Amino acid sequence: MKALELVGEVDEQRQLRAVLPEDAPAGAVRVLVLWPEEDVVGANGGAAQDQAQDGVSPTSDQNQAASDEGWESMMQLIEECQVHTGIGDLAHQHDHYLYGKPKRTE
């Protein structure tokens, strides 16, 4: 699948308009729409892309809960994947241990 970035416009009837290069082939395409942050909030305060998907706008509490859940999942994954090497300065001196470079003095 080839990708081509375009700039377009959504009108009041929610029709997407974009100009394609002349050599673009005719046929079905897959479209991803990105709104600038300031344009995402609709009249009722919900996100436009969420309204388009399911007609329901999440509240800020729901957004925060989803964000918190994502961070908790990531921190749990990091905890599960960490390896205890017994080397106290591994993070600071990783170039020394990985590539044999002299230890950093700072």
N, C-alpha and C positions, 0 to 999 in steps of 0.2 A: 504494500500500500504506500503510495506517495503522499507527502504532506505539502500543503501550500498555505501559508498564512495570508489572510485577506483582512481588510477592514471593511465592515459593512454597517448597516443601520437597520434597526427594528422600528417599524412605523406603528401608528396607533392601533392598527388591526393585527399587530403582532406578526407581521410579515417581515421576513428577513430579506434584505436587499444587499447584494454585493456584486462588484464588477470583477469578472474573471478574465484572465489573460486570453487572448485570441486563440492560443494553441491548446487551451484546456479541452479535453475530450468531453463529449456529451455522455450522460449516463448518471446513475445513482452515485451519491456522495455521502460521506459521513460528516456531520457538522458538530463542532464543539463551540459553544458561545460563551465568551468571557465578558462580564460587565466590569467597568471600573467600580471600585468599592462605593463611591458616593452615589452611583446610579442603581445600586442593587436594591435598596430599600424601596418598597412599594408604598402605596397609599395607606395600607393598614399596618405598616411597620415590618412586614415580613419580607424575606428575601425573595426576589423575583424568580430565581431558578428553583427554589423550593416550591413556590406557588405553581410553577409550570409543571413540576413533577407530580405533585399529589394534591394540589389545591389547599394545603394546610401549611401555615407558616409556623416554624418552631419559635418558642419564646426564647428570650435571652437566657433564662434558667436552663432550658433544654440544651441550648448551644453550649453553655458552660459545663453542664453535666457530661455532654458528649466529649468535650475537650478534656475534662478531668479524667474521664474513663480512658481516653486514648493515652494520656500521659502515664496513668497507672499501669496500663498494659505494657507500655514501652519500658518503664522502670522495672517491672517484673521480669521482662525478657532479658534486660541487662543483668539483673541479679542472677538469673538462671544460667546465663552464658559466661559469666566472669570466671576467670581462671586464677587461682592463687598460686603465684610462682615463688613466693618467699623473697622476691627481690624488691626491696623497699623503694628504690628510686627508678623503677622500670618506666613509669610514665614520663618522668623528667629526662631520663637518659636513654630513651628508646633507640636513638640512632647508634649509640655505643653497643647496646645489646643485639640489635638487629643487623647492623652493617659494619661493626668493628671500628667505628669512628672514635676518636678520643672523647673522654667524658667532658661534658660541658662544665665550666667552672662557675657560671652565674647561678 
